[in-house]
């Protein structure tokens, strides 16, 4: 397996790790914070406390879905970054990292 395929595979494993961490730690927090933001937004827009109408419920649901999506994207992105960095370290420790000659590349234009 060449270097790029190895980094890509380890990056994908990092995404899976990030999404697993999201399912374990981020799903409930994203829904809770998103729902709270939705209720606060409705209270701000209506000028009072949120009642039991359909408006606050819809705004809460939209806030929860948005919070979960943003949290999932963050965990996936950070998992990808961690996987790519781990892949670079693994490849460097394995000795398959490509070494460049800095003197040669500095004078090339």
DOSETI-795815 format. One record per atom (N, C-alpha, C): residue number from 0; atom name; x, y, z. Coordinates in pm, 1 decimal, padded with zeros to 6 digits. Example, Ala and Ser with C-alpha at 12.3 -4.5 7.8 and 13.67 -1.06 7.14 Angstrom:
(0 N (01319.0 -00569.0 00780.0)) (0 CA (01230.0 -00450.0 00780.0)) (0 C (01320.0 -00330.0 00780.0)) (1 N (01285.0 -00225.0 00708.0)) (1 CA (01367.0 -00106.0 00714.0)) (1 C (01290.0 00003.0 00787.0)) 
//
This chain:
(0 N (00085.3 -00117.8 00000.0)) (0 CA (00000.0 00000.0 00000.0)) (0 C (00089.7 00123.9 00000.0)) (1 N (00060.0 00215.5 -00091.1)) (1 CA (00144.6 00333.6 -00098.9)) (1 C (00109.6 00433.2 00012.0)) (2 N (00190.0 00536.8 00016.4)) (2 CA (00182.0 00632.8 00128.0)) (2 C (00048.3 00706.4 00132.0)) (3 N (-00000.2 00753.1 00017.8)) (3 CA (-00124.9 00829.4 00015.0)) (3 C (-00244.7 00743.6 00053.4)) (4 N (-00247.2 00618.8 00005.6)) (4 CA (-00357.3 00530.0 00041.8)) (4 C (-00356.6 00499.8 00191.4)) (5 N (-00237.1 00485.1 00246.9)) (5 CA (-00225.8 00457.6 00389.9)) (5 C (-00275.6 00577.0 00470.9)) (6 N (-00235.4 00699.6 00432.2)) (6 CA (-00281.3 00818.4 00503.3)) (6 C (-00432.7 00834.1 00490.2)) (7 N (-00486.5 00805.4 00372.6)) (7 CA (-00629.8 00815.7 00350.7)) (7 C (-00704.9 00713.2 00437.1)) (8 N (-00653.3 00591.6 00443.5)) (8 CA (-00717.7 00488.4 00524.0)) (8 C (-00714.9 00524.1 00672.2)) (9 N (-00600.8 00571.4 00720.0)) (9 CA (-00591.2 00609.4 00860.9)) (9 C (-00677.9 00732.0 00887.7)) (10 N (-00689.1 00824.5 00791.0)) (10 CA (-00778.5 00938.8 00805.9)) (10 C (-00923.4 00895.6 00817.6)) (11 N (-00961.8 00797.0 00738.2)) (11 CA (-01100.1 00744.7 00748.1)) (11 C (-01124.4 00676.6 00881.9)) (12 N (-01024.4 00606.8 00931.2)) (12 CA (-01037.5 00547.9 01064.3)) (12 C (-01051.6 00656.8 01170.5)) (13 N (-00982.9 00769.0 01150.9)) (13 CA (-00996.8 00882.2 01241.8)) (13 C (-01137.4 00939.6 01238.5)) (14 N (-01197.3 00947.9 01117.7)) (14 CA (-01335.6 00994.7 01107.4)) (14 C (-01428.1 00901.0 01182.7)) (15 N (-01408.1 00771.1 01166.1)) (15 CA (-01492.5 00675.1 01238.3)) (15 C (-01475.5 00688.8 01389.2)) (16 N (-01352.3 00711.3 01432.9)) (16 CA (-01329.0 00733.6 01575.9)) (16 C (-01396.2 00860.2 01624.9)) (17 N (-01389.9 00966.7 01544.0)) (17 CA (-01455.1 01091.7 01580.6)) (17 C (-01605.9 01077.4 01587.4)) (18 N (-01664.3 01003.1 01492.6)) (18 CA (-01809.1 00983.1 01495.7)) (18 C (-01851.4 00891.5 01610.3)) (19 N (-01766.1 00795.8 01645.0)) (19 CA (-01795.9 00711.9 01761.5)) (19 C (-01793.1 00795.5 01889.0)) (20 N (-01694.9 00885.7 01898.9)) (20 CA (-01689.8 00976.0 02014.9)) (20 C (-01811.0 01068.8 02014.9)) (21 N (-01854.5 01111.2 01895.7)) (21 CA (-01974.1 01194.1 01886.2)) (21 C (-02096.2 01119.7 01938.3)) (22 N (-02110.9 00994.0 01899.9)) (22 CA (-02225.8 00916.7 01947.5)) (22 C (-02220.7 00896.5 02098.6)) (23 N (-02099.9 00881.9 02151.4)) (23 CA (-02087.2 00858.1 02295.1)) (23 C (-02100.8 00985.6 02377.4)) (24 N (-02044.9 01096.8 02328.5)) (24 CA (-02038.2 01217.2 02410.8)) (24 C (-02111.3 01338.5 02354.5)) (25 N (-02126.2 01348.8 02222.3)) (25 CA (-02173.9 01472.2 02162.8)) (25 C (-02320.5 01477.3 02126.9)) (26 N (-02384.9 01363.5 02109.8)) (26 CA (-02522.8 01362.7 02062.1)) (26 C (-02616.6 01428.3 02161.4)) (27 N (-02609.6 01388.0 02285.8)) (27 CA (-02697.4 01445.3 02387.8)) (27 C (-02665.8 01592.2 02411.7)) (28 N (-02539.3 01627.0 02418.2)) (28 CA (-02501.3 01766.8 02440.2)) (28 C (-02544.7 01856.3 02325.5)) (29 N (-02528.6 01809.3 02201.5)) (29 CA (-02570.4 01887.5 02085.8)) (29 C (-02719.9 01910.8 02085.3)) (30 N (-02797.6 01809.1 02119.3)) (30 CA (-02942.8 01824.0 02123.7)) (30 C (-02985.1 01915.7 02238.3)) (31 N (-02920.7 01903.1 02351.5)) (31 CA (-02955.7 01985.5 02467.1)) (31 C (-02925.8 02133.5 02441.2)) (32 N (-02806.5 02161.5 02393.3)) (32 CA (-02768.9 02300.6 02367.1)) (32 C (-02852.3 02357.6 02252.3)) (33 N (-02872.7 02278.6 02146.3)) (33 CA (-02953.0 02325.1 02034.3)) (33 C (-03097.3 02352.8 02073.7)) (34 N (-03155.7 02267.1 02156.1)) (34 CA (-03292.2 02290.5 02203.8)) (34 C (-03302.2 02414.4 02290.7)) (35 N (-03203.4 02434.9 02374.4)) (35 CA (-03202.8 02554.5 02459.6)) (35 C (-03191.0 02681.0 02375.3)) (36 N (-03104.9 02677.4 02273.4)) (36 CA (-03091.4 02792.6 02183.9)) (36 C (-03221.4 02816.9 02108.3)) (37 N (-03288.0 02710.1 02065.8)) (37 CA (-03415.6 02724.4 01997.1)) (37 C (-03521.9 02788.2 02085.6)) (38 N (-03529.8 02745.9 02211.1)) (38 CA (-03626.6 02805.5 02304.4)) (38 C (-03592.8 02951.1 02334.2)) (39 N (-03465.8 02979.8 02354.1)) (39 CA (-03424.9 03118.9 02379.4)) (39 C (-03453.3 03208.5 02259.4)) (40 N (-03431.5 03154.4 02139.6)) (40 CA (-03460.0 03232.1 02018.5)) (40 C (-03608.7 03260.3 02006.3)) (41 N (-03691.0 03160.3 02035.0)) (41 CA (-03836.0 03181.6 02029.3)) (41 C (-03880.6 03282.7 02135.1)) (42 N (-03826.4 03273.6 02253.4)) (42 CA (-03861.9 03369.5 02358.6)) (42 C (-03821.2 03511.0 02319.9)) (43 N (-03706.6 03523.6 02255.1)) (43 CA (-03661.1 03655.4 02211.3)) (43 C (-03751.4 03709.6 02100.6)) (44 N (-03790.0 03622.2 02006.7)) (44 CA (-03872.8 03666.8 01894.8)) (44 C (-04015.9 03699.3 01938.0)) (45 N (-04069.5 03623.2 02032.7)) (45 CA (-04207.8 03646.3 02074.4)) (45 C (-04218.1 03751.9 02183.7)) (46 N (-04109.6 03783.4 02248.7)) (46 CA (-04110.1 03886.0 02351.6)) (46 C (-04157.2 03838.3 02486.6)) (47 N (-04168.9 03710.8 02506.3)) (47 CA (-04213.4 03658.4 02635.4)) (47 C (-04171.1 03514.1 02651.2)) (48 N (-04232.1 03448.8 02748.4)) (48 CA (-04200.1 03308.6 02774.4)) (48 C (-04260.2 03220.8 02665.5)) (49 N (-04193.4 03111.2 02636.5)) (49 CA (-04242.1 03017.7 02535.6)) (49 C (-04355.1 02935.2 02594.0)) (50 N (-04467.3 02933.2 02524.9)) (50 CA (-04582.5 02854.9 02568.9)) (50 C (-04577.2 02714.9 02511.8)) (51 N (-04694.4 02653.9 02498.4)) (51 CA (-04701.1 02518.0 02444.8)) (51 C (-04758.4 02516.9 02303.8)) (52 N (-04743.5 02627.0 02230.5)) (52 CA (-04791.2 02633.3 02092.7)) (52 C (-04699.7 02552.7 02001.5)) (53 N (-04731.9 02553.6 01873.6)) (53 CA (-04650.9 02479.2 01776.7)) (53 C (-04520.7 02552.8 01744.4)) (54 N (-04520.3 02685.4 01754.0)) (54 CA (-04401.3 02764.5 01721.0)) (54 C (-04279.9 02729.9 01805.7)) (55 N (-04292.9 02732.2 01938.7)) (55 CA (-04175.7 02696.3 02020.5)) (55 C (-04129.3 02552.7 02000.4)) (56 N (-04222.1 02464.3 01973.0)) (56 CA (-04184.1 02324.1 01951.9)) (56 C (-04105.1 02307.7 01822.0)) (57 N (-04152.1 02376.0 01717.5)) (57 CA (-04080.3 02368.4 01589.5)) (57 C (-03942.1 02431.3 01603.0)) (58 N (-03936.0 02546.5 01669.0)) (58 CA (-03806.9 02614.8 01685.7)) (58 C (-03711.7 02530.4 01770.1)) (59 N (-03762.6 02462.5 01870.7)) (59 CA (-03679.8 02373.9 01952.6)) (59 C (-03628.2 02256.6 01869.6)) (60 N (-03715.2 02197.5 01787.1)) (60 CA (-03673.3 02085.4 01702.9)) (60 C (-03567.0 02129.0 01601.7)) (61 N (-03588.3 02245.3 01540.8)) (61 CA (-03489.0 02295.8 01445.0)) (61 C (-03356.6 02322.8 01516.0)) (62 N (-03361.8 02379.6 01635.6)) (62 CA (-03239.9 02404.1 01712.4)) (62 C (-03169.0 02275.4 01750.8)) (63 N (-03245.3 02173.5 01787.6)) (63 CA (-03184.1 02045.7 01825.1)) (63 C (-03117.1 01979.4 01704.8)) (64 N (-03185.1 01980.5 01590.7)) (64 CA (-03128.1 01919.0 01470.4)) (64 C (-03001.7 01994.3 01427.8)) (65 N (-03008.0 02126.2 01432.6)) (65 CA (-02891.2 02206.4 01396.5)) (65 C (-02774.5 02181.7 01492.4)) (66 N (-02804.1 02176.6 01621.7)) (66 CA (-02698.7 02150.4 01720.6)) (66 C (-02633.9 02014.9 01701.8)) (67 N (-02713.8 01912.8 01672.1)) (67 CA (-02659.4 01778.9 01650.8)) (67 C (-02575.1 01774.4 01523.7)) (68 N (-02621.2 01841.5 01417.3)) (68 CA (-02544.6 01841.7 01291.9)) (68 C (-02411.1 01914.4 01307.7)) (69 N (-02411.3 02026.8 01374.9)) (69 CA (-02286.4 02101.7 01394.9)) (69 C (-02189.3 02022.1 01482.5)) (70 N (-02241.6 01961.4 01589.3)) (70 CA (-02155.7 01881.7 01676.8)) (70 C (-02098.4 01761.3 01603.2)) (71 N (-02179.8 01694.1 01521.9)) (71 CA (-02131.5 01580.4 01443.3)) (71 C (-02025.0 01620.7 01343.3)) (72 N (-02043.6 01735.7 01278.8)) (72 CA (-01943.2 01783.8 01183.7)) (72 C (-01811.8 01816.6 01254.0)) (73 N (-01820.7 01875.4 01372.3)) (73 CA (-01699.1 01908.0 01446.8)) (73 C (-01625.0 01781.7 01489.1)) (74 N (-01696.1 01683.6 01542.8)) (74 CA (-01630.5 01559.6 01584.8)) (74 C (-01570.4 01487.2 01464.9)) (75 N (-01641.5 01483.9 01351.8)) (75 CA (-01588.1 01418.8 01232.2)) (75 C (-01464.4 01487.7 01179.0)) (76 N (-01465.8 01620.7 01177.0)) (76 CA (-01351.1 01696.8 01127.4)) (76 C (-01229.7 01679.2 01217.8)) (77 N (-01250.7 01688.5 01348.3)) (77 CA (-01138.9 01670.8 01440.0)) (77 C (-01088.8 01526.3 01438.9)) (78 N (-01178.2 01430.5 01419.1)) (78 CA (-01136.1 01291.8 01406.4)) (78 C (-01052.1 01269.8 01282.5)) (79 N (-01091.7 01334.5 01170.3)) (79 CA (-01013.6 01324.9 01047.7)) (79 C (-00874.7 01384.8 01067.8)) (80 N (-00869.1 01501.5 01129.6)) (80 CA (-00739.0 01565.3 01153.4)) (80 C (-00651.2 01478.2 01242.9)) (81 N (-00710.1 01423.1 01348.0)) (81 CA (-00632.2 01337.1 01437.8)) (81 C (-00585.9 01211.3 01365.1)) (82 N (-00670.6 01155.7 01280.2)) (82 CA (-00631.7 01037.1 01203.8)) (82 C (-00519.9 01065.6 01105.5)) (83 N (-00527.2 01180.7 01038.2)) (83 CA (-00422.2 01216.2 00943.3)) (83 C (-00288.7 01239.8 01013.8)) (84 N (-00293.7 01306.9 01128.5)) (84 CA (-00170.4 01329.9 01204.3)) (84 C (-00114.6 01197.4 01254.4)) (85 N (-00202.5 01110.4 01305.3)) (85 CA (-00156.4 00979.2 01352.0)) (85 C (-00099.6 00898.7 01235.8)) (86 N (-00161.9 00909.1 01119.4)) (86 CA (-00110.7 00839.2 01002.2)) (86 C (00026.6 00889.5 00961.2)) (87 N (00046.6 01019.6 00969.4)) (87 CA (00178.2 01075.3 00937.3)) (87 C (00284.7 01026.3 01034.0)) (88 N (00249.5 01021.4 01162.8)) (88 CA (00344.9 00971.0 01261.2)) (88 C (00372.8 00822.8 01241.4)) (89 N (00271.3 00746.3 01208.4)) (89 CA (00291.2 00602.7 01186.5)) (89 C (00380.3 00579.3 01065.7)) (90 N (00352.9 00654.8 00958.2)) (90 CA (00435.9 00639.3 00838.5)) (90 C (00578.9 00687.1 00861.8)) (91 N (00595.5 00792.6 00941.9)) (91 CA (00730.4 00840.8 00971.7)) (91 C (00806.1 00740.4 01057.5)) (92 N (00737.8 00679.3 01152.4)) (92 CA (00803.1 00580.5 01238.1)) (92 C (00833.6 00452.5 01160.9)) (93 N (00751.9 00424.5 01059.2)) (93 CA (00771.3 00305.0 00978.8)) (93 C (00887.1 00320.7 00881.5)) (94 N (00923.5 00444.6 00853.4)) (94 CA (01034.3 00469.7 00761.6)) (94 C (00990.2 00485.6 00618.0)) (95 N (00860.1 00490.7 00592.3)) (95 CA (00811.7 00503.6 00455.4)) (95 C (00782.3 00648.4 00418.0)) (96 N (00812.6 00741.5 00506.5)) (96 CA (00788.6 00882.2 00476.2)) (96 C (00885.3 00927.8 00367.0)) (97 N (00835.2 01012.8 00280.8)) (97 CA (00917.3 01063.1 00171.3)) (97 C (01005.9 01174.4 00224.7)) (98 N (01136.1 01161.8 00203.0)) (98 CA (01229.2 01263.5 00248.2)) (98 C (01268.4 01349.0 00128.9)) (99 N (01267.6 01479.3 00148.9)) (99 CA (01303.1 01570.2 00039.9)) (99 C (01434.6 01638.2 00073.2)) (100 N (01506.8 01670.9 -00028.7)) (100 CA (01632.7 01741.8 -00012.7)) (100 C (01601.1 01891.0 -00015.3)) (101 N (01617.2 01958.8 00097.4)) (101 CA (01579.5 02098.9 00106.5)) (101 C (01669.5 02188.4 00022.6)) (102 N (01795.5 02153.1 00008.4)) (102 CA (01887.0 02236.5 -00072.0)) (102 C (01847.9 02228.0 -00218.6)) (103 N (01803.5 02113.7 -00262.4)) (103 CA (01767.0 02095.7 -00401.9)) (103 C (01634.7 02168.8 -00432.7)) (104 N (01538.1 02159.8 -00342.8)) (104 CA (01408.8 02221.8 -00367.1)) (104 C (01412.4 02373.0 -00347.8)) (105 N (01505.8 02424.6 -00270.7)) (105 CA (01512.5 02568.7 -00246.1)) (105 C (01559.0 02642.6 -00369.9)) (106 N (01642.9 02579.9 -00454.6)) (106 CA (01696.1 02646.9 -00570.3)) (106 C (01615.3 02618.7 -00697.2)) (107 N (01516.6 02534.2 -00688.8)) (107 CA (01436.3 02500.0 -00805.6)) (107 C (01324.8 02600.4 -00822.7)) (108 N (01310.9 02655.0 -00943.5)) (108 CA (01202.2 02749.9 -00971.3)) (108 C (01135.6 02714.9 -01099.2)) 
//
